[in-house]
Amino acid sequence: MRDISCKLLSTTLKINEIGVQKKETIEVEIPLIKVEDVYANEYYKANQQGYKPSLRLKISNLNYDNQSELIYMNETYSIIRTQEVTADELVLICERKIRNVKNNKS
């Protein structure tokens, strides 16, 4: 079963009451338009550059604000690149990294 939404992750620096800066992760849940398979041609081109794309998500262009990570089906992915399909739709090409796997286990 596929999820109908994902959470885009962004990180900001917040200053606490004693003046120490701490990273804070903000999760924004957005609806998905479509989940697509990674194209073979795209996979091989990305693999030559050291990436391993494993997920393509089509979302509304209005929901994306240059986030670098997302959570889909309780798995964390890094966003490799974006592709504008129409003026209203954007495709996020994502990969799972070792760093993402370690973050999910804590």
N, CA, C and O atoms as CSV, one atom per row, in Angstrom:
chain,resi,resn,atom,element,x,y,z
A,1,MET,N,N,0.839,-1.185,0.000
A,1,MET,CA,C,0.000,0.000,0.000
A,1,MET,C,C,0.878,1.240,0.000
A,1,MET,O,O,1.891,1.287,0.697
A,2,ARG,N,N,0.499,2.228,-0.766
A,2,ARG,CA,C,1.276,3.461,-0.843
A,2,ARG,C,C,0.641,4.531,0.024
A,2,ARG,O,O,-0.578,4.583,0.193
A,3,ASP,N,N,1.486,5.372,0.560
A,3,ASP,CA,C,1.030,6.474,1.390
A,3,ASP,C,C,0.482,7.582,0.497
A,3,ASP,O,O,0.897,7.708,-0.655
A,4,ILE,N,N,-0.439,8.380,1.013
A,4,ILE,CA,C,-0.995,9.476,0.227
A,4,ILE,C,C,-0.393,10.825,0.594
A,4,ILE,O,O,-0.781,11.859,0.049
A,5,SER,N,N,0.551,10.807,1.513
A,5,SER,CA,C,1.211,12.053,1.902
A,5,SER,C,C,2.665,11.761,2.270
A,5,SER,O,O,3.054,10.611,2.473
A,6,CYS,N,N,3.448,12.822,2.350
A,6,CYS,CA,C,4.817,12.709,2.829
A,6,CYS,C,C,5.102,13.926,3.698
A,6,CYS,O,O,4.334,14.888,3.706
A,7,LYS,N,N,6.195,13.878,4.419
A,7,LYS,CA,C,6.585,14.994,5.276
A,7,LYS,C,C,7.898,15.557,4.771
A,7,LYS,O,O,8.907,14.853,4.730
A,8,LEU,N,N,7.889,16.818,4.387
A,8,LEU,CA,C,9.109,17.498,3.998
A,8,LEU,C,C,9.810,17.985,5.251
A,8,LEU,O,O,9.170,18.522,6.155
A,9,LEU,N,N,11.131,17.799,5.312
A,9,LEU,CA,C,11.904,18.161,6.497
A,9,LEU,C,C,12.794,19.358,6.206
A,9,LEU,O,O,13.502,19.390,5.199
A,10,SER,N,N,12.751,20.336,7.090
A,10,SER,CA,C,13.672,21.468,6.995
A,10,SER,C,C,14.264,21.709,8.374
A,10,SER,O,O,13.638,21.411,9.391
A,11,THR,N,N,15.473,22.250,8.398
A,11,THR,CA,C,16.181,22.478,9.648
A,11,THR,C,C,16.399,23.967,9.844
A,11,THR,O,O,16.814,24.674,8.926
A,12,THR,N,N,16.115,24.429,11.044
A,12,THR,CA,C,16.367,25.825,11.393
A,12,THR,C,C,17.162,25.870,12.690
A,12,THR,O,O,17.186,24.900,13.447
A,13,LEU,N,N,17.800,26.977,12.935
A,13,LEU,CA,C,18.510,27.180,14.192
A,13,LEU,C,C,17.644,28.000,15.124
A,13,LEU,O,O,17.168,29.073,14.751
A,14,LYS,N,N,17.436,27.507,16.328
A,14,LYS,CA,C,16.657,28.202,17.344
A,14,LYS,C,C,17.571,28.509,18.520
A,14,LYS,O,O,18.449,27.716,18.860
A,15,ILE,N,N,17.363,29.642,19.124
A,15,ILE,CA,C,18.123,30.020,20.314
A,15,ILE,C,C,17.227,29.770,21.522
A,15,ILE,O,O,16.113,30.286,21.609
A,16,ASN,N,N,17.751,28.951,22.467
A,16,ASN,CA,C,16.946,28.646,23.650
A,16,ASN,C,C,17.053,29.775,24.678
A,16,ASN,O,O,17.667,30.807,24.408
A,17,GLU,N,N,16.466,29.580,25.834
A,17,GLU,CA,C,16.383,30.634,26.862
A,17,GLU,C,C,17.735,31.061,27.430
A,17,GLU,O,O,17.848,32.149,27.993
A,18,ILE,N,N,18.775,30.209,27.289
A,18,ILE,CA,C,20.095,30.606,27.795
A,18,ILE,C,C,21.039,31.038,26.669
A,18,ILE,O,O,22.230,31.246,26.897
A,19,GLY,N,N,20.499,31.170,25.449
A,19,GLY,CA,C,21.270,31.697,24.339
A,19,GLY,C,C,22.056,30.684,23.529
A,19,GLY,O,O,22.918,31.066,22.738
A,20,VAL,N,N,21.780,29.407,23.708
A,20,VAL,CA,C,22.481,28.368,22.959
A,20,VAL,C,C,21.685,28.042,21.694
A,20,VAL,O,O,20.473,27.835,21.746
A,21,GLN,N,N,22.390,27.999,20.551
A,21,GLN,CA,C,21.731,27.645,19.294
A,21,GLN,C,C,21.588,26.132,19.183
A,21,GLN,O,O,22.539,25.385,19.418
A,22,LYS,N,N,20.403,25.700,18.828
A,22,LYS,CA,C,20.143,24.279,18.623
A,22,LYS,C,C,19.414,24.105,17.301
A,22,LYS,O,O,18.595,24.938,16.913
A,23,LYS,N,N,19.723,23.008,16.613
A,23,LYS,CA,C,19.021,22.696,15.374
A,23,LYS,C,C,17.638,22.160,15.703
A,23,LYS,O,O,17.469,21.337,16.603
A,24,GLU,N,N,16.663,22.638,14.964
A,24,GLU,CA,C,15.294,22.164,15.128
A,24,GLU,C,C,14.781,21.718,13.771
A,24,GLU,O,O,14.841,22.471,12.799
A,25,THR,N,N,14.274,20.490,13.705
A,25,THR,CA,C,13.740,19.958,12.463
A,25,THR,C,C,12.245,20.220,12.422
A,25,THR,O,O,11.513,19.901,13.359
A,26,ILE,N,N,11.810,20.807,11.315
A,26,ILE,CA,C,10.395,21.106,11.128
A,26,ILE,C,C,9.858,20.151,10.073
A,26,ILE,O,O,10.417,20.039,8.982
A,27,GLU,N,N,8.762,19.460,10.406
A,27,GLU,CA,C,8.119,18.530,9.484
A,27,GLU,C,C,6.835,19.162,8.965
A,27,GLU,O,O,5.988,19.603,9.742
A,28,VAL,N,N,6.702,19.200,7.648
A,28,VAL,CA,C,5.493,19.731,7.024
A,28,VAL,C,C,4.868,18.613,6.203
A,28,VAL,O,O,5.454,18.150,5.225
A,29,GLU,N,N,3.679,18.183,6.602
A,29,GLU,CA,C,3.010,17.106,5.876
A,29,GLU,C,C,2.287,17.686,4.667
A,29,GLU,O,O,1.540,18.659,4.775
A,30,ILE,N,N,2.527,17.065,3.513
A,30,ILE,CA,C,1.907,17.538,2.271
A,30,ILE,C,C,1.269,16.368,1.541
A,30,ILE,O,O,1.729,15.234,1.677
A,31,PRO,N,N,0.217,16.622,0.767
A,31,PRO,CA,C,-0.390,15.533,-0.017
A,31,PRO,C,C,0.440,15.226,-1.261
A,31,PRO,O,O,1.088,16.106,-1.828
A,32,LEU,N,N,0.405,13.972,-1.666
A,32,LEU,CA,C,1.095,13.546,-2.883
A,32,LEU,C,C,0.115,13.530,-4.046
A,32,LEU,O,O,-1.060,13.203,-3.879
A,33,ILE,N,N,0.609,13.886,-5.218
A,33,ILE,CA,C,-0.196,13.760,-6.421
A,33,ILE,C,C,-0.028,12.353,-6.986
A,33,ILE,O,O,-0.998,11.711,-7.387
A,34,LYS,N,N,1.233,11.880,-7.011
A,34,LYS,CA,C,1.502,10.571,-7.601
A,34,LYS,C,C,2.866,10.057,-7.146
A,34,LYS,O,O,3.794,10.839,-6.936
A,35,VAL,N,N,2.979,8.749,-6.996
A,35,VAL,CA,C,4.259,8.089,-6.739
A,35,VAL,C,C,4.652,7.400,-8.032
A,35,VAL,O,O,3.873,6.627,-8.589
A,36,GLU,N,N,5.873,7.681,-8.519
A,36,GLU,CA,C,6.313,7.133,-9.798
A,36,GLU,C,C,7.533,6.249,-9.600
A,36,GLU,O,O,8.237,6.355,-8.596
A,37,ASP,N,N,7.772,5.381,-10.567
A,37,ASP,CA,C,8.981,4.567,-10.574
A,37,ASP,C,C,10.139,5.399,-11.109
A,37,ASP,O,O,9.946,6.303,-11.922
A,38,VAL,N,N,11.329,5.086,-10.647
A,38,VAL,CA,C,12.532,5.752,-11.157
A,38,VAL,C,C,12.816,5.196,-12.545
A,38,VAL,O,O,12.863,3.980,-12.732
A,39,TYR,N,N,13.004,6.072,-13.510
A,39,TYR,CA,C,13.285,5.655,-14.880
A,39,TYR,C,C,14.677,5.034,-14.949
A,39,TYR,O,O,15.600,5.488,-14.271
A,40,ALA,N,N,14.824,4.007,-15.761
A,40,ALA,CA,C,16.105,3.309,-15.890
A,40,ALA,C,C,17.197,4.255,-16.372
A,40,ALA,O,O,18.302,4.250,-15.830
A,41,ASN,N,N,16.902,5.060,-17.377
A,41,ASN,CA,C,17.870,6.005,-17.912
A,41,ASN,C,C,18.319,6.994,-16.828
A,41,ASN,O,O,19.504,7.304,-16.704
A,42,GLU,N,N,17.355,7.475,-16.057
A,42,GLU,CA,C,17.666,8.416,-14.980
A,42,GLU,C,C,18.509,7.751,-13.889
A,42,GLU,O,O,19.421,8.366,-13.338
A,43,TYR,N,N,18.193,6.486,-13.584
A,43,TYR,CA,C,18.932,5.760,-12.562
A,43,TYR,C,C,20.399,5.610,-12.959
A,43,TYR,O,O,21.285,5.839,-12.136
A,44,TYR,N,N,20.666,5.230,-14.207
A,44,TYR,CA,C,22.041,5.005,-14.639
A,44,TYR,C,C,22.832,6.307,-14.717
A,44,TYR,O,O,24.015,6.328,-14.377
A,45,LYS,N,N,22.206,7.378,-15.152
A,45,LYS,CA,C,22.890,8.679,-15.193
A,45,LYS,C,C,23.231,9.148,-13.777
A,45,LYS,O,O,24.333,9.641,-13.534
A,46,ALA,N,N,22.301,8.999,-12.856
A,46,ALA,CA,C,22.539,9.406,-11.484
A,46,ALA,C,C,23.592,8.522,-10.825
A,46,ALA,O,O,24.410,9.002,-10.040
A,47,ASN,N,N,23.571,7.238,-11.143
A,47,ASN,CA,C,24.531,6.300,-10.575
A,47,ASN,C,C,25.961,6.662,-10.977
A,47,ASN,O,O,26.893,6.459,-10.199
A,48,GLN,N,N,26.137,7.194,-12.182
A,48,GLN,CA,C,27.462,7.626,-12.624
A,48,GLN,C,C,27.983,8.790,-11.792
A,48,GLN,O,O,29.193,8.993,-11.693
A,49,GLN,N,N,27.074,9.554,-11.196
A,49,GLN,CA,C,27.465,10.684,-10.348
A,49,GLN,C,C,27.481,10.315,-8.869
A,49,GLN,O,O,27.675,11.186,-8.020
A,50,GLY,N,N,27.282,9.048,-8.551
A,50,GLY,CA,C,27.355,8.595,-7.169
A,50,GLY,C,C,26.027,8.579,-6.435
A,50,GLY,O,O,26.004,8.366,-5.223
A,51,TYR,N,N,24.923,8.798,-7.131
A,51,TYR,CA,C,23.593,8.769,-6.511
A,51,TYR,C,C,22.898,7.469,-6.841
A,51,TYR,O,O,23.203,6.825,-7.845
A,52,LYS,N,N,21.961,7.087,-5.993
A,52,LYS,CA,C,21.157,5.892,-6.227
A,52,LYS,C,C,19.685,6.249,-6.016
A,52,LYS,O,O,19.121,5.962,-4.960
A,53,PRO,N,N,19.064,6.877,-7.021
A,53,PRO,CA,C,17.662,7.265,-6.852
A,53,PRO,C,C,16.766,6.051,-6.680
A,53,PRO,O,O,16.902,5.060,-7.397
A,54,SER,N,N,15.848,6.136,-5.721
A,54,SER,CA,C,14.970,5.006,-5.462
A,54,SER,C,C,13.503,5.410,-5.359
A,54,SER,O,O,12.639,4.554,-5.166
A,55,LEU,N,N,13.212,6.711,-5.486
A,55,LEU,CA,C,11.840,7.174,-5.292
A,55,LEU,C,C,11.610,8.452,-6.093
A,55,LEU,O,O,12.451,9.351,-6.108
A,56,ARG,N,N,10.453,8.519,-6.762
A,56,ARG,CA,C,10.014,9.737,-7.468
A,56,ARG,C,C,8.633,10.087,-6.937
A,56,ARG,O,O,7.713,9.273,-7.017
A,57,LEU,N,N,8.482,11.283,-6.399
A,57,LEU,CA,C,7.192,11.733,-5.887
A,57,LEU,C,C,6.776,12.996,-6.623
A,57,LEU,O,O,7.558,13.935,-6.763
A,58,LYS,N,N,5.538,13.005,-7.089
A,58,LYS,CA,C,5.005,14.200,-7.738
A,58,LYS,C,C,4.164,14.952,-6.702
A,58,LYS,O,O,3.249,14.392,-6.100
A,59,ILE,N,N,4.497,16.234,-6.510
A,59,ILE,CA,C,3.798,17.056,-5.526
A,59,ILE,C,C,3.403,18.383,-6.174
A,59,ILE,O,O,3.796,18.684,-7.301
A,60,SER,N,N,2.630,19.155,-5.447
A,60,SER,CA,C,2.284,20.491,-5.902
A,60,SER,C,C,3.492,21.403,-5.735
A,60,SER,O,O,4.196,21.331,-4.727
A,61,ASN,N,N,3.726,22.242,-6.702
A,61,ASN,CA,C,4.853,23.173,-6.677
A,61,ASN,C,C,4.767,24.140,-5.491
A,61,ASN,O,O,5.790,24.609,-4.992
A,62,LEU,N,N,3.551,24.430,-5.048
A,62,LEU,CA,C,3.349,25.372,-3.949
A,62,LEU,C,C,3.819,24.836,-2.602
A,62,LEU,O,O,4.108,25.612,-1.692
A,63,ASN,N,N,3.897,23.503,-2.468
A,63,ASN,CA,C,4.264,22.893,-1.186
A,63,ASN,C,C,5.763,22.790,-0.952
A,63,ASN,O,O,6.193,22.536,0.173
A,64,TYR,N,N,6.563,22.982,-1.990
A,64,TYR,CA,C,7.999,22.753,-1.876
A,64,TYR,C,C,8.746,24.057,-1.648
A,64,TYR,O,O,8.530,25.043,-2.353
A,65,ASP,N,N,9.637,24.050,-0.644
A,65,ASP,CA,C,10.418,25.242,-0.305
A,65,ASP,C,C,11.901,24.877,-0.162
A,65,ASP,O,O,12.540,25.235,0.827
A,66,ASN,N,N,12.435,24.170,-1.143
A,66,ASN,CA,C,13.850,23.771,-1.190
A,66,ASN,C,C,14.306,22.919,-0.011
A,66,ASN,O,O,15.448,23.043,0.430
A,67,GLN,N,N,13.443,22.065,0.501
A,67,GLN,CA,C,13.844,21.140,1.544
A,67,GLN,C,C,14.785,20.106,0.952
A,67,GLN,O,O,14.736,19.824,-0.246
A,68,SER,N,N,15.647,19.538,1.799
A,68,SER,CA,C,16.629,18.573,1.310
A,68,SER,C,C,16.308,17.134,1.716
A,68,SER,O,O,16.958,16.201,1.244
A,69,GLU,N,N,15.315,16.946,2.582
A,69,GLU,CA,C,14.946,15.595,3.015
A,69,GLU,C,C,13.438,15.491,3.150
A,69,GLU,O,O,12.732,16.492,3.272
A,70,LEU,N,N,12.956,14.236,3.124
A,70,LEU,CA,C,11.540,13.983,3.342
A,70,LEU,C,C,11.353,12.625,3.982
A,70,LEU,O,O,12.249,11.781,3.962
A,71,ILE,N,N,10.174,12.427,4.550
A,71,ILE,CA,C,9.798,11.129,5.117
A,71,ILE,C,C,8.616,10.615,4.311
A,71,ILE,O,O,7.603,11.300,4.166
A,72,TYR,N,N,8.758,9.383,3.780
A,72,TYR,CA,C,7.693,8.735,3.039
A,72,TYR,C,C,7.615,7.292,3.502
A,72,TYR,O,O,8.627,6.591,3.516
A,73,MET,N,N,6.444,6.848,3.876
A,73,MET,CA,C,6.215,5.487,4.380
A,73,MET,C,C,7.170,5.177,5.547
A,73,MET,O,O,7.740,4.088,5.617
A,74,ASN,N,N,7.335,6.133,6.448
A,74,ASN,CA,C,8.189,6.030,7.637
A,74,ASN,C,C,9.661,5.812,7.314
A,74,ASN,O,O,10.404,5.312,8.158
A,75,GLU,N,N,10.091,6.171,6.129
A,75,GLU,CA,C,11.491,6.079,5.721
A,75,GLU,C,C,11.966,7.480,5.357
A,75,GLU,O,O,11.231,8.240,4.728
A,76,THR,N,N,13.189,7.827,5.747
A,76,THR,CA,C,13.748,9.131,5.436
A,76,THR,C,C,14.562,9.054,4.152
A,76,THR,O,O,15.375,8.148,3.972
A,77,TYR,N,N,14.335,10.006,3.269
A,77,TYR,CA,C,15.013,10.080,1.974
A,77,TYR,C,C,15.665,11.447,1.819
A,77,TYR,O,O,15.171,12.443,2.347
A,78,SER,N,N,16.773,11.487,1.097
A,78,SER,CA,C,17.398,12.737,0.692
A,78,SER,C,C,16.878,13.084,-0.696
A,78,SER,O,O,16.746,12.212,-1.555
A,79,ILE,N,N,16.587,14.360,-0.908
A,79,ILE,CA,C,16.112,14.806,-2.211
A,79,ILE,C,C,17.335,15.108,-3.069
A,79,ILE,O,O,18.101,16.022,-2.764
A,80,ILE,N,N,17.521,14.338,-4.147
A,80,ILE,CA,C,18.671,14.502,-5.035
A,80,ILE,C,C,18.476,15.721,-5.921
A,80,ILE,O,O,19.352,16.579,-6.031
A,81,ARG,N,N,17.304,15.779,-6.550
A,81,ARG,CA,C,17.021,16.897,-7.437
A,81,ARG,C,C,15.519,17.017,-7.622
A,81,ARG,O,O,14.753,16.139,-7.224
A,82,THR,N,N,15.115,18.121,-8.233
A,82,THR,CA,C,13.715,18.344,-8.545
A,82,THR,C,C,13.558,18.525,-10.043
A,82,THR,O,O,14.502,18.892,-10.744
A,83,GLN,N,N,12.359,18.264,-10.519
A,83,GLN,CA,C,12.066,18.416,-11.939
A,83,GLN,C,C,10.675,19.034,-12.047
A,83,GLN,O,O,9.694,18.458,-11.575
A,84,GLU,N,N,10.595,20.200,-12.664
A,84,GLU,CA,C,9.303,20.857,-12.833
A,84,GLU,C,C,8.588,20.243,-14.026
A,84,GLU,O,O,9.075,20.307,-15.155
A,85,VAL,N,N,7.417,19.643,-13.765
A,85,VAL,CA,C,6.648,18.980,-14.808
A,85,VAL,C,C,5.749,19.998,-15.501
A,85,VAL,O,O,5.760,20.112,-16.727
A,86,THR,N,N,4.981,20.730,-14.721
A,86,THR,CA,C,4.147,21.821,-15.207
A,86,THR,C,C,4.370,22.995,-14.272
A,86,THR,O,O,5.192,22.922,-13.359
A,87,ALA,N,N,3.643,24.068,-14.496
A,87,ALA,CA,C,3.763,25.230,-13.612
A,87,ALA,C,C,3.257,24.901,-12.206
A,87,ALA,O,O,3.639,25.557,-11.237
A,88,ASP,N,N,2.396,23.883,-12.097
A,88,ASP,CA,C,1.798,23.539,-10.805
A,88,ASP,C,C,2.378,22.292,-10.161
A,88,ASP,O,O,2.164,22.070,-8.969
A,89,GLU,N,N,3.106,21.468,-10.912
A,89,GLU,CA,C,3.577,20.187,-10.397
A,89,GLU,C,C,5.090,20.080,-10.455
A,89,GLU,O,O,5.746,20.597,-11.360
A,90,LEU,N,N,5.618,19.389,-9.453
A,90,LEU,CA,C,7.052,19.213,-9.307
A,90,LEU,C,C,7.318,17.757,-8.954
A,90,LEU,O,O,6.571,17.164,-8.176
A,91,VAL,N,N,8.372,17.176,-9.514
A,91,VAL,CA,C,8.762,15.812,-9.180
A,91,VAL,C,C,10.019,15.882,-8.319
A,91,VAL,O,O,10.985,16.561,-8.666
A,92,LEU,N,N,9.992,15.173,-7.193
A,92,LEU,CA,C,11.156,15.069,-6.316
A,92,LEU,C,C,11.806,13.716,-6.561
A,92,LEU,O,O,11.156,12.681,-6.410
A,93,ILE,N,N,13.067,13.709,-6.934
A,93,ILE,CA,C,13.806,12.470,-7.117
A,93,ILE,C,C,14.626,12.269,-5.852
A,93,ILE,O,O,15.429,13.125,-5.483
A,94,CYS,N,N,14.422,11.139,-5.191
A,94,CYS,CA,C,14.980,10.930,-3.850
A,94,CYS,C,C,15.794,9.651,-3.777
A,94,CYS,O,O,15.635,8.741,-4.591
A,95,GLU,N,N,16.675,9.605,-2.774
A,95,GLU,CA,C,17.449,8.394,-2.517
A,95,GLU,C,C,17.530,8.159,-1.022
A,95,GLU,O,O,17.424,9.085,-0.218
A,96,ARG,N,N,17.718,6.921,-0.677
A,96,ARG,CA,C,17.924,6.518,0.702
A,96,ARG,C,C,19.413,6.432,0.944
A,96,ARG,O,O,20.122,5.805,0.156
A,97,LYS,N,N,19.910,7.037,2.003
A,97,LYS,CA,C,21.333,6.996,2.316
A,97,LYS,C,C,21.538,6.299,3.656
A,97,LYS,O,O,20.600,6.155,4.440
A,98,ILE,N,N,22.752,5.875,3.908
A,98,ILE,CA,C,23.076,5.232,5.187
A,98,ILE,C,C,22.749,6.185,6.336
A,98,ILE,O,O,22.252,5.764,7.381
A,99,ARG,N,N,23.030,7.455,6.134
A,99,ARG,CA,C,22.757,8.450,7.173
A,99,ARG,C,C,21.260,8.454,7.500
A,99,ARG,O,O,20.888,8.583,8.666
A,100,ASN,N,N,20.396,8.313,6.485
A,100,ASN,CA,C,18.967,8.290,6.704
A,100,ASN,C,C,18.537,7.044,7.480
A,100,ASN,O,O,17.650,7.116,8.330
A,101,VAL,N,N,19.152,5.927,7.194
A,101,VAL,CA,C,18.804,4.681,7.894
A,101,VAL,C,C,19.153,4.798,9.362
A,101,VAL,O,O,18.366,4.389,10.215
A,102,LYS,N,N,20.322,5.350,9.678
A,102,LYS,CA,C,20.723,5.520,11.074
A,102,LYS,C,C,19.785,6.445,11.817
A,102,LYS,O,O,19.482,6.201,12.985
A,103,ASN,N,N,19.304,7.529,11.157
A,103,ASN,CA,C,18.395,8.474,11.792
A,103,ASN,C,C,17.068,7.848,12.119
A,103,ASN,O,O,16.458,8.222,13.121
A,104,ASN,N,N,16.588,6.909,11.324
A,104,ASN,CA,C,15.291,6.282,11.570
A,104,ASN,C,C,15.323,5.302,12.734
A,104,ASN,O,O,14.279,5.030,13.327
A,105,LYS,N,N,16.483,4.767,13.077
A,105,LYS,CA,C,16.561,3.776,14.137
A,105,LYS,C,C,16.558,4.392,15.522
A,105,LYS,O,O,16.332,3.684,16.503
A,106,SER,N,N,16.803,5.690,15.634
A,106,SER,CA,C,16.844,6.298,16.965
A,106,SER,C,C,15.483,6.737,17.426
A,106,SER,O,O,15.346,7.268,18.527
